[in-house]
Amino acid sequence: MSGIRIYNTLTRREEEFVSLRPGEVRIYSCGVTVYDLCHVGHARSAMVFDVICRYLAFKGYRVTFVRNFTDVDDKVIRRAQQDSVPAAEISERNIAEFRADMRALGVLPPPPEITYYDPKATDFIPEMVALIERLVTKGFAYVVDGDVYFEIARFPHYGRLSGKNLDELLAGARVEVDERKRDPRDFALWKAAKPGEPAWRSPWGEGRPGWHIECSVMSMHFLGESFDIHGGGTDLIFPHHECEIAQSEAATGRPFARYWVHNGLVNFGAEKMSKSLGNTLTIKEFVKRHEPDAFRLYLLGTHYRGPMEFAEERVRDAARALERLWGPVKQARKYAGSQMFGSPRGEPPSEFVTFRQRFIAAMDDDFNTPEALGVLFELGHALHRARDLSIQDFVRGSRELSSLAQVLGLTEPTSSIAGLPPELSKRIASLIRERAEARRRRDWKRADEIRIELQQLGVVVKDTPSGTEWEWKGR
């Protein structure tokens, strides 16, 4: 089924992808710490894993994807203290904003072949306490004044993911200085409560979990002790993912994640985009100025593992390129008339089938979206040539272009539907998004109600492995 090759950060080489369970892929991606609004740097990671999930579903896998929210953390607590509100109010507000941002960007909800979970850390405190207890019992962790630390000297493979050795870590700026530790490189699993901070009961007194333990618990809860892919930004390789491996494998005695996938960061000039540096552009502000699909096209034009420089002019260039990409599809609709792509039927001619094969070859090569996009634009040029030879082949080939573009999460702009009043276009787009959200929640009753409402507006909806397609049939 696969044929996919993935660059594995753990082994530092590209490997053939073989899922642990035939026909099924289980993926965990570290989510955001919800102390503030999200920026376009977060959007890149979200879109990268959105495309990976969509492509694996396109290849025939049943995908389970988990992306967490860190809703208890020093940053959340500090923001709550600054605003004089409970920490939970800060986190819930920003979780809602994140979900709204993802809807605006077209990042999930997924097609039915993808099961999606977005758990909050605070919903899994008892499970974290239980995992820490296992580590203490097995001798990998120790208690000091209500704090619990993982003793990295007991885990010989520590540093394998990041390529760091223990001597380098002693001099590392990210090592927390605490004379109570047996070794300054040991990391916190549990932190004793401080006045005014949120706290939960534990065998070591009231406190809260360290950052790293939450992802081990939530990933294993939804995906099992061993799963296929773990990912996030390259800034998480050390210490976060390194610590996850240590505490998870020490507790279970089993390999944690088989493949480690990390996306490059988004930079402003020479610096990474970061809330702490104050050089961010929030997603909320960004979507006021740019089309989400133009941003997606811009991001996918750089391989996910490489860093990229953010420039708004490049996003505007991508918007113009997007218009060129969808040009043949809009023209084909005019030829097909009110029947849209329902006529003519049949497979695209062999010339266009080769483009699908090349698209798949590109995506199989470590999700090479720049090359895959190149194939789509070449297909667009070929379609312009075909239009002068056979209208039927042109329409069929345009359908192929639309289908492959949707594998990358690119959707035809509603404004391109000739003859639709703006108010109707907006209404259709809103209903399509609402139906996708209902399907994500598995609220099939509501999804069917929206389908009927769309039919009354002249829209026929078709659910495919690469997403939802809709056609304007007219009323």
Disulfide bonds with the S-S distance in Angstrom:
none
